[in-house]
Amino acid sequence: MMHYQEVLRITAEPACAASLAAIIGPLREEISGRTVGILACGSNISLVRYDSLLKDFNIN
């Protein structure tokens, strides 16, 4: 979520951020050198819930 926020300037909730997390995390070496597209979609989330998630995971 924070990569979207800090680098791309997009506020993304957890479901949306999952695909990006996979390609910059556990799939990084497997897809290295390949062109990869991701589908960034998820559900609506309130700013209160978003902030709560950041605090719960010590991201903020």
Secondary structure in CASP SS format (residue, H / E / C, confidence):
PFRMAT SS
TARGET T0000
AUTHOR 0000-0000-0000
METHOD secondary structure of the structure
MODEL  1
M C 1.00
M H 1.00
H H 1.00
Y H 1.00
Q H 1.00
E H 1.00
V H 1.00
L H 1.00
R C 1.00
I C 1.00
T C 1.00
A C 1.00
E C 1.00
P H 1.00
A H 1.00
C H 1.00
A H 1.00
A H 1.00
S H 1.00
L H 1.00
A H 1.00
A H 1.00
I H 1.00
I H 1.00
G C 1.00
P C 1.00
L C 1.00
R H 1.00
E H 1.00
E H 1.00
I H 1.00
S C 1.00
G C 1.00
R C 1.00
T C 1.00
V C 1.00
G C 1.00
I C 1.00
L C 1.00
A C 1.00
C C 1.00
G C 1.00
S C 1.00
N C 1.00
I C 1.00
S C 1.00
L H 1.00
V H 1.00
R H 1.00
Y H 1.00
D H 1.00
S H 1.00
L H 1.00
L H 1.00
K H 1.00
D H 1.00
F C 1.00
N C 1.00
I C 1.00
N C 1.00
END
